[in-house]
Amino acid sequence: MRKILLVGAGRSSYSLIRYLLAHSRQEEWRLTVADVSLEAAMEKIAGHPSGDAIVLDVNDYSARTSAVANADLVISMLPAHMHVALAKDCVEAGKHLLTASYVSDEMSKLDQDASAAGVLLLNEMGLDPGIDHMSAMKIIDNLKDRDAEILSFKSYTGGLVAPESDDNPWSYKFSWNPRNVILAGQGTAKYVKNGTYRYIPYHRLFAEAETIAVNGFGEFDAYANRDSLSYRKIYGLENIPTMLRGTLRHAGFCKAWDVFVQLGLTDDSYKIENSENLTYRDLFSAFLPELKHGKGLRENLAAFLRCDQNSEIIDKIEWTGIFGDVKPGLKDASPAMMLQYLLEQKWVLKQEDKDMIVMYHHFLYKEKGTHTLSSTLLVKGEDSVDTAMAKTVGLPLAIGAKLLLNGTIKRRGVAIPVEKEIYLPVLKELEENGICFEES
């Protein structure tokens, strides 16, 4: 009996756990789901005979290392900054680790030790990063095998609300970690376009979002991800003239979100004094330029934005409830924490709501002439629990775990899924589970 330890039972773990339990008898797996909340872990196991639920505080070194030592493979669904401690435990204990998060500098430093220990620390194994890498590399390797010259590669992914569940002016609802949505894009976006390096600091990122048309799905807002440049080497495209990785939102989202960015309400670097006694109206007023006599929040915001007070942007802002007199009562809260708490009440997926994943790759290449190639993925969720986000994040991790435990993946050290021995079998099984790309 092979033992899998899954640490973290959050909203993106549903499909991962379901897959592991569904295959447990055939593969002779025993799954332990560990979380700070025993209730959350037990809910995900749902009484399955091959599953166990335990309480685990990952800051408890003794409990954490004991749980790792008792497993053959570890999957971390924790926040990204918590992966490294688990990774070090895995290297020490000789256990493989999978995560869906970007490889951090601290994780990279474990490469030599992991290789020496015969351990694979496989990161970026979710949706984005994850499926985006695997699907792109399949096309890139195919074009290279034909000696085609790739001139441009643009890749975009969006975790969105499906049209049939779109009932708010933002056309957005949370389908993954709300904190990550609030803090998205912080830093400087870096990419290359027509041979010229481009840098977009955070305070300009959403204002400079582009409108792109995705084949068959209409137009979307698209803003650049933090670092596209580093993936040139990873993808073997060091000299490519244009390389951009970005995020999709429904049209109109970015201009409205930029209001919160410009006002400073997405800042998580400090605590607001007396935050527990502030209403949302107090909070918003404190970040607006000083109110003019006789003007309300809507009028003053319009003056700040230099737009008409009846604009759709201001309608979106007011709809959130941030002009209201509700007092959230959050002590020692940052502006971002207060904004997140507000939006968690407004951007919630109702039980029957469906979310939607859209991924879009666009290539320009030379092969006896110049050609374009587009590859598009659309996945819809079933409801607020069995989401497209959970499916596309969890299934690559689950399939990767199976391949690793069965010896299909030989790679060791710190890695991401850009090699054929990983991406080909994962993509094949994803197709069998309805996660299919259409090329044109």
Secondary structure by P-SEA (a helix, b strand, c coil): cbbbbbccccccaaaaaaaaaaaccccbbbbbbbcccaaaaaaaacccccbbbbbbcccaaaaaaaaaaaccbbbbcccccaaaaaaaaaaaabbbbbbcccccaaaaaaaaaaaaacccccccccccccaaaaaaaaaaaaaaaacccccbbbbbbbbccccccccccccccccccaaaaaaccccccccccccbbbbbccccccccbbbbbcccccbbbbbbcccccccccccccccccbbbbbcccccaaaaaaaaaaaaccccccccccccccccaaaaaaaacccccccccaaaaaaaaaccccccaaaaaaaaaccccccccccccccaaaaaaaaaaacccccccbbbbbbbbbbbbbbccccbbbbbbbbbbbccccccaaaaaacaaaaaaaaaaaaccccccccccccccccaaaaaaaaaaaccccccc
